[in-house]
Amino acid sequence: MSKLRAPDQPPGGAAPARHPVPRGRRRARKGTGLTPFYHGLLLGCCAGMTCALAIGVIGFLVTRPTAPAPAVAAPAAVPQPAAGARPGGAAQPQASIDVTLTHLGDLQVRIEAKVSAPGSYDPITRAQVVAWTDMVAMPMAHRQGPIVMAEVPGQPGTYQALTQVAMVGEYNVTVETRQPMASRTDKRLNVQEVGKG
């Protein structure tokens, strides 16, 4: 029995007196560090971050860098050919057109156009010339044309046509040459019912 002694009993001496612990009070435990819950939480966070880092490094090493895709440019607007432009070639020089409008009374209008070559102003004969009339206050409502204009005998390069407009008002008259040189011009005329222009 002498060999069996309490762990805190010194050898060869009497056991120290223990102080009784009053009921309702516990001994304070010495702090041992983290609780098992926080210990597991910390371990899980460290393991998760290590796995994420490993996956990121492997992905960085495995993938190859690629050049950025070129920006898709908007399709360029196709320019519309100007009057007199030849397909696939340079634009033709435009004819010069001098328009004279005369109100003859009773809503009748005479359209006269002198057509000449650009630069030299030589009259252009045997041209294909047409005209349109359109009321300014009501566009397209009273539009007339194409009105074919004929060359005046004895006056090379001068073309005329007679037309009757729908009602009193201001009219825009467009004259266009199609052959041999393409060109167009606009001029306005105020048509009165009784008076002459």
Secondary structure, DSSP 8 states (H G I E B T S, - for coil): --S---TTS-TTS---------TT--------SS-HHHHHHHHHHHHHHHHHHHHHHHHHHHS-------------------TTB-TTS-B----EEEEEEEEEETTEEEEEEEEE-TTT--B--S-EEEEEEEESSSTTTS-EEEEEEEE-TTSTTEEEEEEE-SSSEEEEEEEEEEESS-EEEEEEEEE-SSS--
